[in-house]
Amino acid sequence: MANLAGTAYAVDRIEMDVAICECVRTGIRITVDVAHLPAGAMEGDVIRPEGDRFILDEPQTQARREQISARLGNLFDEGN
């Protein structure tokens, strides 16, 4: 695995045995073998590299989900 230390990625989608992940800072996408993901990782989760695997960043995952939920709520509120 390339040197990705300190970088957080959002799991965009999982296709067969690879996950397409997007850097939360730059938007650059990488492909990760699902064997390197934490157990139970799913779309929308934020992961960070640790050694040759990734770990789930639960606080950032929750924060992103709340942010997306708020944006969707605002979008639908604007239509009324």
C-alpha positions in Angstrom: 0.0 0.0 0.0 1.3 3.5 -0.8 2.1 5.9 2.0 -1.3 7.2 2.9 -0.5 8.0 6.6 -2.7 10.6 8.1 -5.2 10.6 5.3 -8.9 9.8 5.8 -11.0 8.2 3.0 -14.8 7.9 2.7 -15.9 4.6 1.2 -17.8 5.6 -1.9 -18.9 2.2 -3.0 -18.0 -1.5 -2.8 -17.8 -3.4 -6.1 -17.2 -7.2 -5.8 -13.8 -7.4 -4.0 -12.7 -3.7 -4.1 -13.8 -0.5 -2.5 -13.7 2.8 -4.2 -12.7 5.3 -1.6 -12.4 9.1 -1.8 -10.0 11.2 0.1 -12.1 13.5 2.4 -9.6 16.3 1.9 -8.7 16.2 -1.8 -11.4 14.2 -3.4 -8.8 11.9 -5.0 -10.1 8.3 -5.4 -8.3 5.1 -4.6 -9.2 1.5 -5.0 -8.8 -0.7 -1.9 -9.0 -4.5 -1.7 -11.9 -5.2 0.7 -9.6 -7.6 2.6 -7.8 -4.4 3.8 -11.1 -2.8 5.1 -12.3 -3.1 8.7 -14.9 -5.9 9.2 -18.4 -4.6 8.4 -17.2 -1.5 6.6 -19.8 -0.1 4.3 -20.5 2.8 2.0 -20.2 6.2 3.7 -17.8 5.0 6.4 -14.7 7.0 6.9 -11.5 4.9 7.1 -7.9 5.7 7.9 -4.8 3.6 6.9 -3.0 1.9 9.7 -0.1 -0.4 8.6 -1.3 -2.5 5.7 -5.0 -2.2 6.7 -7.6 0.5 7.3 -9.4 1.2 10.5 -12.8 2.8 10.9 -12.9 6.4 12.0 -16.2 6.3 13.9 -16.3 9.9 15.0 -15.6 11.3 11.5 -18.1 8.7 10.0 -20.8 9.9 12.4 -20.0 13.6 11.8 -20.2 13.1 8.0 -23.5 11.3 8.3 -25.0 14.1 10.4 -23.7 16.7 7.9 -25.2 14.8 5.0 -28.5 14.4 6.8 -28.6 18.1 7.6 -27.9 19.0 4.0 -30.7 16.8 2.8 -33.0 18.2 5.4 -32.2 21.7 4.3 -32.6 20.8 0.6 -36.1 19.5 1.2 -37.0 22.4 3.6 -36.1 24.9 0.8 -38.6 23.2 -1.5 -41.5 24.1 0.9 
